[in-house]
Amino acid sequence: MPRPNAPVDQASRRDPTAWELAPLPPLLDLSAAEAFCRQVAAAHYENFTVASRLLPAGLRQDFANVYTYARWSDDLADESDGDATAALAAWRRGLERCFAGAADHPVFVALGETVRRHDLSITPFTDLLDAFTQDQHVVRYESRADLLDYCRRSADPVGRIVLALAGCRDPGRVTLADAICTGLQLVNFWQDIRRDRISGRIYLPAEDCRRHGVSEAMLDAERASPELIALVADEVTWARGLFDQGAPLVRTAPAVLRPAIGLFLAGGRGVATAIERAGFDTLARRPTLSRWAKGRLAVVAGLGMLRQRVSPWLGGGQS
Protein backbone atom coordinates (compact mmCIF):
# COMPACT_ATOMS: atom_id res chain seq x y z
CA MET A 1 0.00 0.00 0.00
CA PRO A 2 1.23 3.55 -0.68
CA ARG A 3 2.53 5.56 2.23
CA PRO A 4 -0.11 7.86 3.76
CA ASN A 5 0.35 11.48 2.72
CA ALA A 6 3.01 10.45 0.22
CA PRO A 7 3.90 13.34 -2.09
CA VAL A 8 2.59 13.07 -5.62
CA ASP A 9 5.74 13.72 -7.62
CA GLN A 10 7.53 12.48 -10.69
CA ALA A 11 8.79 9.43 -8.80
CA SER A 12 5.25 8.22 -8.09
CA ARG A 13 4.00 8.46 -11.67
CA ARG A 14 3.61 5.22 -13.59
CA ASP A 15 3.53 4.56 -17.28
CA PRO A 16 0.21 3.82 -18.99
CA THR A 17 -0.84 0.19 -18.76
CA ALA A 18 -0.62 -2.13 -21.74
CA TRP A 19 -4.39 -2.04 -22.23
CA GLU A 20 -4.35 1.78 -22.34
CA LEU A 21 -1.82 2.03 -25.16
CA ALA A 22 -3.72 0.51 -28.06
CA PRO A 23 -7.24 -0.75 -28.80
CA LEU A 24 -7.54 -4.43 -27.98
CA PRO A 25 -8.61 -6.39 -31.08
CA PRO A 26 -12.23 -7.54 -30.76
CA LEU A 27 -11.55 -10.85 -32.49
CA LEU A 28 -8.96 -13.56 -31.91
CA ASP A 29 -7.27 -12.89 -35.22
CA LEU A 30 -3.52 -13.57 -35.35
CA SER A 31 -2.69 -10.62 -37.60
CA ALA A 32 -4.61 -8.17 -35.40
CA ALA A 33 -3.16 -9.70 -32.21
CA GLU A 34 0.39 -9.35 -33.50
CA ALA A 35 -0.24 -5.76 -34.57
CA PHE A 36 -1.53 -5.01 -31.07
CA CYS A 37 1.64 -6.45 -29.53
CA ARG A 38 3.82 -4.34 -31.81
CA GLN A 39 1.90 -1.21 -30.80
CA VAL A 40 2.14 -1.94 -27.09
CA ALA A 41 5.82 -2.81 -27.20
CA ALA A 42 6.79 0.22 -29.27
CA ALA A 43 4.71 2.64 -27.19
CA HIS A 44 5.44 1.24 -23.76
CA TYR A 45 9.14 0.58 -23.89
CA GLU A 46 11.36 3.41 -25.08
CA ASN A 47 14.25 1.10 -26.03
CA PHE A 48 12.07 -1.45 -27.84
CA THR A 49 12.37 0.15 -31.26
CA VAL A 50 16.15 0.36 -31.02
CA ALA A 51 16.53 -3.14 -29.56
CA SER A 52 14.18 -4.71 -32.10
CA ARG A 53 16.15 -3.20 -34.99
CA LEU A 54 19.21 -4.98 -33.66
CA LEU A 55 17.42 -8.31 -34.07
CA PRO A 56 16.86 -10.12 -37.35
CA ALA A 57 13.49 -9.30 -38.87
CA GLY A 58 12.28 -12.84 -38.22
CA LEU A 59 12.52 -12.40 -34.45
CA ARG A 60 11.07 -8.90 -34.04
CA GLN A 61 7.43 -9.97 -33.85
CA ASP A 62 8.27 -12.71 -31.36
CA PHE A 63 10.16 -10.17 -29.25
CA ALA A 64 7.08 -7.92 -29.28
CA ASN A 65 4.78 -10.81 -28.34
CA VAL A 66 6.92 -11.84 -25.38
CA TYR A 67 7.36 -8.25 -24.24
CA THR A 68 3.61 -7.58 -24.35
CA TYR A 69 2.88 -10.70 -22.32
CA ALA A 70 5.39 -9.66 -19.65
CA ARG A 71 4.18 -6.04 -19.66
CA TRP A 72 0.50 -7.02 -19.37
CA SER A 73 1.35 -9.39 -16.51
CA ASP A 74 3.32 -6.69 -14.68
CA ASP A 75 0.53 -4.16 -15.17
CA LEU A 76 -2.03 -6.61 -13.78
CA ALA A 77 0.12 -6.92 -10.66
CA ASP A 78 0.72 -3.19 -10.17
CA GLU A 79 -2.43 -1.52 -11.44
CA SER A 80 -5.24 -3.70 -10.10
CA ASP A 81 -7.32 -2.24 -7.28
CA GLY A 82 -6.17 -3.99 -4.11
CA ASP A 83 -4.74 -7.51 -4.17
CA ALA A 84 -4.14 -8.67 -7.75
CA THR A 85 -3.69 -12.35 -6.82
CA ALA A 86 -7.03 -13.38 -8.33
CA ALA A 87 -6.39 -11.43 -11.55
CA LEU A 88 -2.95 -13.01 -11.91
CA ALA A 89 -4.39 -16.48 -11.28
CA ALA A 90 -6.93 -15.93 -14.05
CA TRP A 91 -4.13 -14.71 -16.35
CA ARG A 92 -2.14 -17.86 -15.53
CA ARG A 93 -5.10 -20.01 -16.56
CA GLY A 94 -5.14 -18.10 -19.84
CA LEU A 95 -1.43 -18.81 -20.26
CA GLU A 96 -2.04 -22.52 -19.69
CA ARG A 97 -4.77 -22.50 -22.34
CA CYS A 98 -2.36 -20.71 -24.67
CA PHE A 99 0.24 -23.46 -24.27
CA ALA A 100 -2.51 -26.05 -24.79
CA GLY A 101 -3.34 -24.46 -28.15
CA ALA A 102 -6.59 -22.86 -26.99
CA ALA A 103 -5.68 -19.16 -26.65
CA ASP A 104 -8.66 -16.97 -25.80
CA HIS A 105 -7.06 -13.51 -25.50
CA PRO A 106 -5.29 -11.48 -28.22
CA VAL A 107 -2.02 -11.39 -26.26
CA PHE A 108 -2.11 -15.17 -25.95
CA VAL A 109 -3.06 -15.59 -29.61
CA ALA A 110 0.12 -13.75 -30.58
CA LEU A 111 2.23 -15.43 -27.91
CA GLY A 112 0.91 -18.84 -28.89
CA GLU A 113 2.35 -18.42 -32.38
CA THR A 114 5.75 -17.58 -30.86
CA VAL A 115 5.54 -20.59 -28.54
CA ARG A 116 4.68 -22.88 -31.44
CA ARG A 117 7.36 -21.51 -33.75
CA HIS A 118 10.17 -21.76 -31.20
CA ASP A 119 8.97 -24.68 -29.05
CA LEU A 120 9.15 -22.58 -25.87
CA SER A 121 8.70 -23.95 -22.37
CA ILE A 122 5.95 -22.55 -20.16
CA THR A 123 8.28 -22.41 -17.13
CA PRO A 124 9.82 -18.93 -17.61
CA PHE A 125 6.36 -17.51 -18.30
CA THR A 126 4.90 -18.96 -15.11
CA ASP A 127 8.02 -17.90 -13.19
CA LEU A 128 7.20 -14.28 -14.09
CA LEU A 129 3.67 -14.73 -12.76
CA ASP A 130 5.03 -16.27 -9.57
CA ALA A 131 7.15 -13.16 -9.02
CA PHE A 132 4.28 -10.78 -9.72
CA THR A 133 2.06 -12.74 -7.35
CA GLN A 134 4.78 -12.56 -4.70
CA ASP A 135 4.71 -8.77 -5.08
CA GLN A 136 1.15 -8.81 -3.72
CA HIS A 137 2.23 -9.90 -0.24
CA VAL A 138 6.04 -9.60 0.04
CA VAL A 139 7.23 -5.99 0.29
CA ARG A 140 10.49 -6.44 2.22
CA TYR A 141 13.52 -8.69 1.65
CA GLU A 142 15.72 -9.83 4.52
CA SER A 143 18.84 -10.81 2.60
CA ARG A 144 20.53 -10.62 -0.77
CA ALA A 145 19.78 -14.31 -1.19
CA ASP A 146 16.06 -13.60 -0.80
CA LEU A 147 16.24 -10.80 -3.35
CA LEU A 148 18.18 -12.97 -5.79
CA ASP A 149 15.49 -15.64 -5.51
CA TYR A 150 12.93 -13.00 -6.45
CA CYS A 151 15.05 -11.81 -9.39
CA ARG A 152 15.38 -15.42 -10.55
CA ARG A 153 11.66 -15.31 -11.27
CA SER A 154 11.06 -11.60 -11.99
CA ALA A 155 14.01 -10.85 -14.30
CA ASP A 156 15.92 -13.94 -15.40
CA PRO A 157 13.01 -15.55 -17.32
CA VAL A 158 13.11 -12.76 -19.91
CA GLY A 159 16.73 -13.48 -20.82
CA ARG A 160 16.03 -17.20 -20.96
CA ILE A 161 13.10 -16.66 -23.31
CA VAL A 162 15.11 -14.37 -25.59
CA LEU A 163 17.93 -16.93 -25.81
CA ALA A 164 15.39 -19.62 -26.61
CA LEU A 165 14.02 -17.49 -29.47
CA ALA A 166 17.45 -17.92 -31.06
CA GLY A 167 17.48 -21.64 -30.29
CA CYS A 168 19.96 -21.30 -27.41
CA ARG A 169 19.32 -23.38 -24.29
CA ASP A 170 22.95 -23.99 -23.31
CA PRO A 171 23.20 -23.90 -19.49
CA GLY A 172 26.43 -21.91 -19.49
CA ARG A 173 25.02 -19.12 -21.62
CA VAL A 174 21.74 -19.17 -19.70
CA THR A 175 23.76 -18.54 -16.51
CA LEU A 176 25.44 -15.55 -18.15
CA ALA A 177 22.05 -14.19 -19.23
CA ASP A 178 20.74 -14.62 -15.68
CA ALA A 179 23.59 -12.50 -14.33
CA ILE A 180 22.86 -9.68 -16.77
CA CYS A 181 19.10 -9.77 -16.16
CA THR A 182 19.51 -9.80 -12.38
CA GLY A 183 21.96 -6.90 -12.63
CA LEU A 184 19.45 -4.95 -14.71
CA GLN A 185 16.73 -5.61 -12.13
CA LEU A 186 18.98 -4.50 -9.29
CA VAL A 187 20.04 -1.19 -10.85
CA ASN A 188 16.38 -0.52 -11.53
CA PHE A 189 15.67 -1.07 -7.84
CA TRP A 190 18.45 1.31 -6.78
CA GLN A 191 17.25 3.85 -9.35
CA ASP A 192 13.68 3.68 -8.03
CA ILE A 193 14.10 3.62 -4.24
CA ARG A 194 11.72 6.56 -3.80
CA ARG A 195 9.13 5.27 -6.26
CA ASP A 196 9.13 1.83 -4.64
CA ARG A 197 8.90 3.36 -1.17
CA ILE A 198 5.84 5.35 -2.22
CA SER A 199 4.34 2.07 -3.44
CA GLY A 200 5.04 0.51 -0.04
CA ARG A 201 7.95 -1.67 -1.19
CA ILE A 202 11.59 -1.79 -0.14
CA TYR A 203 14.01 -3.87 -2.18
CA LEU A 204 17.12 -2.88 -0.22
CA PRO A 205 17.97 -6.06 1.73
CA ALA A 206 17.29 -5.58 5.46
CA GLU A 207 20.63 -7.16 6.36
CA ASP A 208 22.45 -4.59 4.23
CA CYS A 209 20.39 -1.76 5.74
CA ARG A 210 21.32 -2.82 9.27
CA ARG A 211 24.98 -3.17 8.30
CA HIS A 212 25.03 0.41 7.02
CA GLY A 213 22.81 1.82 9.79
CA VAL A 214 19.94 2.70 7.42
CA SER A 215 16.43 2.88 8.87
CA GLU A 216 13.17 2.85 6.90
CA ALA A 217 12.53 6.43 8.02
CA MET A 218 15.63 7.51 6.10
CA LEU A 219 13.89 6.44 2.88
CA ASP A 220 11.25 9.13 3.41
CA ALA A 221 13.72 12.03 3.44
CA GLU A 222 14.10 14.48 0.57
CA ARG A 223 17.78 13.62 0.26
CA ALA A 224 19.78 10.52 1.08
CA SER A 225 21.68 10.39 4.35
CA PRO A 226 25.40 9.50 4.36
CA GLU A 227 24.42 6.03 5.57
CA LEU A 228 22.01 5.52 2.68
CA ILE A 229 24.53 6.85 0.17
CA ALA A 230 27.07 4.29 1.40
CA LEU A 231 24.45 1.54 1.17
CA VAL A 232 23.42 2.42 -2.39
CA ALA A 233 27.08 2.58 -3.44
CA ASP A 234 27.51 -0.93 -2.05
CA GLU A 235 24.42 -2.19 -3.88
CA VAL A 236 25.55 -0.63 -7.17
CA THR A 237 28.90 -2.40 -6.81
CA TRP A 238 26.97 -5.65 -6.39
CA ALA A 239 25.00 -5.01 -9.60
CA ARG A 240 28.17 -4.11 -11.50
CA GLY A 241 29.73 -7.38 -10.42
CA LEU A 242 26.80 -9.22 -11.98
CA PHE A 243 27.23 -7.28 -15.22
CA ASP A 244 30.89 -8.33 -15.25
CA GLN A 245 29.88 -11.96 -14.70
CA GLY A 246 27.43 -11.88 -17.58
CA ALA A 247 29.54 -9.82 -20.00
CA PRO A 248 31.02 -12.82 -21.88
CA LEU A 249 27.52 -13.46 -23.26
CA VAL A 250 28.01 -10.52 -25.64
CA ARG A 251 30.70 -12.64 -27.35
CA THR A 252 29.23 -16.12 -26.90
CA ALA A 253 25.49 -15.69 -27.46
CA PRO A 254 24.02 -16.59 -30.85
CA ALA A 255 25.33 -13.96 -33.27
CA VAL A 256 21.84 -12.65 -34.03
CA LEU A 257 21.40 -11.62 -30.37
CA ARG A 258 24.82 -10.14 -29.59
CA PRO A 259 24.12 -6.50 -30.58
CA ALA A 260 20.88 -6.39 -28.57
CA ILE A 261 22.51 -8.05 -25.55
CA GLY A 262 25.38 -5.60 -25.81
CA LEU A 263 22.89 -2.72 -25.81
CA PHE A 264 21.09 -3.95 -22.70
CA LEU A 265 24.35 -4.61 -20.85
CA ALA A 266 25.72 -1.17 -21.75
CA GLY A 267 22.41 0.39 -20.73
CA GLY A 268 22.52 -1.28 -17.33
CA ARG A 269 26.08 -0.17 -16.79
CA GLY A 270 25.06 3.30 -17.90
CA VAL A 271 22.32 3.46 -15.27
CA ALA A 272 24.84 2.35 -12.62
CA THR A 273 27.12 5.17 -13.73
CA ALA A 274 24.23 7.66 -13.63
CA ILE A 275 23.51 6.64 -10.03
CA GLU A 276 27.17 7.10 -9.17
CA ARG A 277 27.25 10.54 -10.82
CA ALA A 278 24.22 11.51 -8.73
CA GLY A 279 26.31 10.79 -5.64
CA PHE A 280 24.33 7.58 -5.02
CA ASP A 281 21.43 9.80 -3.84
CA THR A 282 18.37 8.45 -5.67
CA LEU A 283 15.95 10.13 -3.27
CA ALA A 284 16.76 13.66 -4.46
CA ARG A 285 16.17 12.69 -8.09
CA ARG A 286 15.85 9.60 -10.23
CA PRO A 287 19.07 9.11 -12.22
CA THR A 288 18.50 8.26 -15.86
CA LEU A 289 20.49 8.06 -19.07
CA SER A 290 20.43 11.21 -21.18
CA ARG A 291 19.15 11.13 -24.73
CA TRP A 292 22.73 11.65 -25.90
CA ALA A 293 23.92 8.66 -23.87
CA LYS A 294 21.11 6.47 -25.19
CA GLY A 295 21.89 7.55 -28.73
CA ARG A 296 25.57 6.77 -28.26
CA LEU A 297 24.75 3.29 -26.98
CA ALA A 298 22.45 2.70 -29.94
CA VAL A 299 25.18 3.77 -32.37
CA VAL A 300 27.72 1.46 -30.73
CA ALA A 301 25.24 -1.43 -30.83
CA GLY A 302 24.43 -0.65 -34.45
CA LEU A 303 28.11 -0.75 -35.36
CA GLY A 304 28.34 -4.09 -33.59
CA MET A 305 25.49 -5.39 -35.72
CA LEU A 306 27.21 -4.11 -38.86
CA ARG A 307 30.40 -5.93 -37.89
CA GLN A 308 28.39 -9.14 -37.39
CA ARG A 309 27.03 -8.81 -40.91
CA VAL A 310 30.30 -7.87 -42.58
CA SER A 311 32.70 -10.21 -40.76
CA PRO A 312 31.60 -13.41 -42.56
CA TRP A 313 32.59 -11.77 -45.84
CA LEU A 314 35.97 -10.97 -44.32
CA GLY A 315 36.44 -14.49 -43.03
CA GLY A 316 35.91 -13.62 -39.37
CA GLY A 317 32.29 -14.60 -38.72
CA GLN A 318 31.15 -16.69 -35.74
CA SER A 319 27.78 -18.23 -35.06
N, C-alpha and C positions, 0 to 999 in steps of 0.2 A: 504494500500500500504506500502511496506517496506520503511524504512527511507533511504533517499539518502546517499550514501557513508557509509552505515552501514557495519561494519566489518563482514567478512565471518568467523565465528568461530564456535566452537562446539555448542553454543547455538542456532545458526541459522539453523543447520542441521535438516532435518526432516526424519522420517522413510520412507521406501519405501511404495508406495500406495498398496492398496489391490490387484489391478489388475497387479501389478508388481511382486507379490510374488508367483504366481502359474498360470499355463496355464488355461485360462477360458475354460470350456468344450464347445465343438462346438454344442452339442445337449442338448435339455432340458430333460436330463435323471436324475431322482432323485438320483440314486446312485452316478453318476459323480458329480452332484451338491453338494451333501453332502460331498463327498471327497474333493472337492474344498474348502468348508467352513472349514473343519478340517485343511487343509493345511494353509489357510490364518490365521486362529485363532492361530495356533501353532507357525507360523513364525513371526506374527506381534505383538504378545502380550506376553512378556517374562513370565508373571505369569499365562498364560492360562493353560499350561500343569499341573502346580501344582494345580491351582484352580479346573480344570476339574477332577483331580483325587480325589478331596475331595467330588465330587458329585457322586450320584449313576450312574452306567453305562447307565441307561435308559434316563438320562438327558444330558449326555455329548454332544451328537450330537445337541440337541436343543440349548444348550449353545453356541456351535460353530456357528450355523445358525444365532442366534440373534446377536452374536458378529460381524460376518462378515457383516451383514446388517448395523449395526451401524458404523463399520469401513469404509465400502464403502461410506456411506453417508457423514461421516466426511471428507474423502479424496476428495470426489466431491467438498465439500465446500472449502477446503484449497488448493487443487492442480490444480483447473481449472484456465485457463488463464483469468484474469480479473474477472468480476462479474459472480458468479456461480449460480445466481438465476434461470436462464433458465434450467440449468442442473439439479438442485434440483427439479424444478417443473416437469421435465420429469420423474425423479426418483420417485416422489410422485405418478404420474399417474401409474407407474409400480407397486408401492405398492398397490394402489387401485385395480388394476387388480389382483394382488396376492390374496388379501382378497376376491375378487369376484370369485376365483377359476380359473383364467385365466392367471397364471404366464407366463411371456415370457422372463425371464432372469434367468440364473442358480441360482443366489443368492435368487431370489424370489421363484424358484422351491423348494429349500431347506427350505426356511422360511415358505412357504405355508404349508408344511407338519407339521412343528412345530405349526403353527397357528391352523391347523385342529385338531391336536392331543390334544392340550391344550385349545382349544376354546378361543384364545387370542383376546383382543380388539385391534382395529387399533389405538386407541387414543395415547398410549405411543409412537408408531412408528411415527405417524405424528407430535407429540410434538417434537421429535428429529429433524425432518426436519424443523420445525418452528424455532428452535434454530439455526440450521446451516444456514438457510436463513437469520435470523437476523444478523448473523456474517458478512454478505455481506455488510451491511450498518450501523451497530452500532458498533463502536470501542471504545466508552467511556461509563462509567456508573456513573451516578450522585450520587447514594445512594446505601446503602446496600440493601434496598428494591428492587431497580432496578436489582441489581446483583442476588438476590435471585429469582426474577421472571425468569431471564434467566436460572439459575440453575434448576429451576422447570421443564424446558423443555429440557435442555441440559444434565442433570445428573440423575435426579430422575426417568425418565422413565425406565432406565436400571434396577434399583432395583425393580421397580414395575413389570417389565416383568419377572425377575428372580423369584420373589415370586409367580407370576401366574403360572410359570412352575411347581411349587410344589403345585398348587391348592390353594394358599393362597391369598385371596383378602380382608382380614380383615382390616378395615380402621385404627385401632390402630397400627397394625404391618406395614402397608404401610407408616404411618407417621414416624415410627422409621427408616424404610429403606430410606425414603426421607432425614432424617437428616444425615445419614451416607453418602449417595451419594453426597449430597450438600457439606459436609465436605471434601470428597475426591476431588471434583471439586475445592474447594477453596484452599486446600494445593497445588494442581497442579498449580493453578494460581500463588501462592506466590513462588513456586519453579521455575516458568518459566517467571518471570518478564522481564528478558532481552530478551528471545526468543519472547515473545509476543510483546515487544516494537519494535523489529526488524521487526516484521510482521505488525506493525502499530496499534497494539491494546494495550489498557491499561485496566486491570480489577480491579485495585485498585480504589475503589469508590472515586469520586472527593471530596465528603464531608469529607471523612477521610483524604485525601491528604491535604485539606485546614486546617483541624484541627491540623495536625502535621507539617504544614509548608513545605510540599513537592511539588515541582514544577515538571512539565514534564521534564524539562532540567536535573533534578537530575537523571532521569532514564537512561540518556545517559552516565553517568560517568562510569569509570572502577570499582569503588568501591562505596558502598552505603554510603550516608551521615548519620550523626547521626539522622537527622530527618527521613530519610527513614528507618533506622534500627528500630526506635521506632514505625513507622507505621507498618512495617512488623510484628514486635512482637505483636502488637495489633491485626492484622489480623489473625495471627496464633492462638492467644487465642480464637478468634471468632470460627475458625474452630474446635479447640479442644472442645469447648463447644458443638458444634453440634455432635461430636463423642460421647461425654458423653450422650447427649440426646438419641442418637440412640443405645447405647450399650446394652440396655435390649433385643434388637432383637436377639443377640447371644444366649440368653436363651429361647426366646419365638417363634422364627421362626420355621417352620417345621423342624423336626430333620435332614432331609436329607440335609438342607441348612446351618445348624449352623456352621460346620467347615469352609466352604468357606466364609461365612459372617464374621466369626472370623478372618480369614486370611486378608480379605480386610480391616476390621476395624483396625487390628494391623498394617497393612501396611501403612494406612493413618496416624496413630499416629506415626509410625516410620519416615515417611517423615517430619512430624511436628517437631519431635525431631532432625532430621538431619538439618533442617533449623535453629533451635535454636543453635545447636552445631556449625553452621557456623557463629554464631553471628548475625543471621537474615540478613546477607548480601548475597543476591542471585544474585547480579550483578557480584561480583568477581568470583563466580563459582556456578554451579547448584548443590545444595545438593541432594544426592541420597542415597539410602540404599546400604550398602556394600553387597557383595555376602554372607558373613558370616551372616549378619543380616537377609537377605532374607531366607537363609537356616534355621536359627533358627526359624523364623516365620513358615516356612513350617513344621518343625518338631513338633512345638507346635500344629499347626492345625491338623497334622496327628495324634497326640496323642488324640486330641479332637475327631476326627473321630473314632478312636479305642474305646474310652470310649463309644461313641454313640452305637457302635455295640455290645460291651460287656455288657453294663448296663442292657439291658432287661433280660439277662441270670442271672444277679445278683439281679433282682427284682427292678431295679431303672430306667427303661427306661421311657421316655416321648415322645409323638408324637407331 
